[in-house]
Amino acid sequence: MSNYLGIVIKQSLKNASAIKSNIIARKNVHNWLFYLVSVEESAFHSHIKALQDSMVTDDEWYAHYFRRQSILIAGKQWSIMGET
């Protein structure tokens, strides 16, 4: 079984501790810090909830997750899952 991979921007979070254990890579691009995260399927829904709870509220941020043919986009109060 493969994990979900996701891209989360540090500036979208009040505190990155909610996803710290899932971070497998970091990339700085200008003033942005991108995290690549890996999440097991069994922990995916609780991870998304923790991510949403830690997102800032002063702007509309979202994160992308993918696994095989599935993609999920999660915002502070919403998420959309689809198949490619």
Buried (B, 14 or more C-beta within 10 A) or exposed (E): EEBBBBBBBBEBBEEBEBBEEBBEEEEEEEEEBBBBBBBEEEBBEEBBEBBBEBBEEEEEBBBEBBBEEEBBBBBBEEBEEEEE
